[in-house]
Amino acid sequence: MATQVARVTQAIAESPISFDDALKVGFARAAATLRGITGLRILEQRVAVKDNKIATYRVRFEVIFLLEG
C-alpha cells in the first residue's frame, strides 16, 4: 500500500450571488492551480454589506490536496 501525504491550504472567495456561488468560484480557481484535490472544508461564511444590502457573499475554506512524488 502506498503512503500518501496531503497538504491543506486556505482560500477566500466571494460572489455577489450566493455562498454556493462563492464556493464554486473558489473551487474552480483552486482546481486551476492545484492538482490532486481530495476535498474542501468550509471554515467561515460572511457577507459584506453596503447601503443596508448584502453586497457580496464570502466563504473561507480549506483545500486538501495530495502531494506528488
N, C-alpha and C positions, 0 to 999 in steps of 0.2 A: 504494500500500500504506500503510495507516495505521500510525502509530507507537504502540506501547503501552508503558506504564510500569507495573511491578509493585512491590508493597511486600511486605516479609516481616516478620512479627511472630511472637514466640514465645509458647507457651502450655504449661501443665502441666495434665494431667487425671489423675484417679485413679479406681480402681474396686476393689471387694473381690472381683471375679470373675476378671479376667484383664487382660493387657496389651492384647489385642484390644478388650475392652470399654472399657477406659480411653481408647483411641484413638477409638473410636466415640462415646463420651460427649463427648470434647474436640472432635471434628469437628462433631458436632451443635450444640454451643454456639457454635462459631466460625461455622458456617453461618447461625445465627440472628441473628448480629450483622454479619457481613461479607458483602458482595456480590462476585461475580466471583472466587471462589476457583478457582485453577487447579491447586493441588497442596499436598501436605503432605510434610514431611521429618522423619522420626523422628531426634531427636538423642540421646536417652538413655532408658533404661528402668531403673527402680529398684523395689525393694519395701520396704515398711515392715514391720518385724517386731514382733510383740507376743506375749509369753508363748511364745517359741520357735516361733511360727507366722507365716506370711505374713498380714499384716492387710490391706494394700492394695497394688495394682499401680499404679505411677506412670509416666507417659510424658511426656517433654518433647519438644515438636515445634515446627516452624516451619510457619506457614500462609502460602502465597503467594497473593496476590490482585491483580487488576488495578485500577489507579486509574481512576476515572471522570473524564470531562471532557476 
